[in-house]
């Protein structure tokens, strides 16, 4: 199947598992390099386990060729250093839902600042894993066309992010963007996965 023929796909309730080491890295940024202790590792493990009941994962993705892609994504067709020019782009939006965000808000309202940081670090890691999950699925599709995926790129600026969300009609799985450009739910990833040319065409 050629990339242009791939319809938008919707996936719900896929499983995610946070990597404790990645949660700790996120936490170090939030807490200015906290000391790693058995107690901290235990806290992270406990929160990661409890978070499973809060997840409401959902994602949309579709693959387009240049003529059918939103104009706001023009810069994503330019090759980055070391990569060939893309022949197609997969647009995606993936979220872990709003449950962990609600838990985080509750913790902060009770003055549980440290737990709030742990939940934030955990939520960011789970959102990253949601993007990785979609990339894995797209990679299998690319292989069937003898293509390889190039470096995944997240949409963090207002216009590209809004263009992807609009193109995917992401509101149907509860993903959106407010007037200030902030996406919701908070722990969501929106981005583009470029496809490299078929390997037989490479030098």
N, C-alpha and C positions, 0 to 999 in steps of 0.2 A: 504494500500500500504506500502510495506516495504521501509525503507530509501534507500536501494540500488537501488530501481526501480525508484526513483524520478529523472527526467531529469532536466537539467539546465533550469531555468525559467528566462525570461527577462521581466522587468516591466519598463514602461516609464510614464512620466507625472503624477506621484502620488503627491498628495498635502502634503505640509509640513507647519507647523506653529511653529515659534520660541517661546519659553517661555521667556518672558521678564526677569524673575528672573534669568534664566540660562545665558542669554546674559549679564546681569549685573555682574554675578559671573565671567564670562570670562573676562569682561572688567576690573574688579578689579585686575585681574592678570596682564593684559597688562599695566594698568596705575598705578600700585602700590596702590591699594585700594582708588579709587576716591570717593569723597563724593556723596552720593545718593541724588539727588535733583529732584524736579518736572520737571525741564528743561531737566535733563539727561534722565529721564523716558520718557519724550515726544520725545526726539531725538531717543531713541531706538524704540519706537512705530512707529515713522514716517519712519525710515529706514527699519523696519521689513515689514511694509505695502508696501513700494516701492520695496522691494526685491522680492515680489511675481512675478512681471513681469519679473524678471531676471532669475528665476529658470528654469532649464531644467533637471529635475530629471530623473535618470535612475538607474537601479540596475540589477544585475545578482546574482542568488544563486542556489546552488545544494547541495544535501545531499549524503554523501558517507559513506561506512563502511571502516574498517581499511585496508582491502586488496586492495581497489581501490583508496585510498587517496595518494596524493603526499608524498614522503618520507621526504621532508623538514618539514612536519607538524607533525612529530613523537612526538614531545614534547607535542602537544595538546591532545594526547591520555592519557597523565598522569593526574590522578585526582588532582584537587586543593583541598586545605584544606576544609573539610566538604562536599565535593561532591563525589559521586561514580564515578567509571571509565566510560567514555563515551562509548556508543554502536554505535554511529554514529556522524559525524560532518557535519554541514551545513557550506559551504564555501560561502562567500558573498562579493560583492563589490557594494557600493552604492555611488552615487554622486549627488550633486545639480547642476552640470554643471559648465561652465566657466563664466557665465554672471556676477555673483557677484564678482568673482575674477577680471574680467576686470574693473568693477566699482571701485573696491578697488585700482587697479593700477592707474586708472585715478585720483582718489582722492589724492593719494600719490604724483603723478607727479605734481599736482597743489599745493602741500604743505599743503594739508588738513590733517594734522597728526591726529588730534583728530577724525575726521570722519573716517579716515582709521582704527583707533583702534576699533571704533564702528562696522564698516563693518566686520573687522576680527572676533570680538567676535560673531557677528551675523552669519557669515559663519560657524564658528565652531559649534555653536548650531544647525544650520540647518543640517549640516553633521551628527551630533549626532542623530538628529531626523530621518534622512534617515535610519540609522542603526537600530533604534528602530522600524521603520515601517517594515523593513524586519524581525526583530525578532518576531514581532507580527504575521506576516504571517506564519513563520516557527513554531511558538508555536501552531497554529491551526492544522498544519500538524502533529506535534508531538502528540498532544492530540488524534488524530484519530488512532494513533498506541499505545495508552495508555502510551506514554512516556512523560517525562517532560524535559524542557530545563534547562541546567545548565548555569553557568555564561558565558555571552558573552565575548570573548577575541579578542581584536584588534591585527592585525598584524602590528607592527611598525618596525620590523627589516627587513633588505634587503631580505634575502633568503625566509622566510615564505611568505612575502608579494608578492614577485615575483612569487612564486609557486602558490599562490591562483589566481593571475591575469592571469597567463599562463593557469592554469587548466580551468578557466572560459572563456578564450578567451575574456578578458575584453576590448580589443581594439575595439571590435565591438560596444561598447557603449561609446567609447572615453576615457576610463580609462587606464592609463599606468604607467610606472615607468621609470625614466631616469637612466643613467649610474651611477649616484651618489646615487641611491636608493630612490629618491624623487618621490612620486606618483603625478599624475596629472589627472584631475584638482585638485587644492589645497584642496578644500573642499569636500573631499572624505573619505569614511571609507572602510577599507578592513579588514576582520576578519573571525573568526570561532565561530560558535554557537554549543557547544556540546549537544548531546542528552543523557539524563540519561536513565537507563534501564527501561523497562516497570514496572509500579508500582506493578503489581502482583508478580514480582520477588523480590521485595524489602522486607526486613525483617521488 
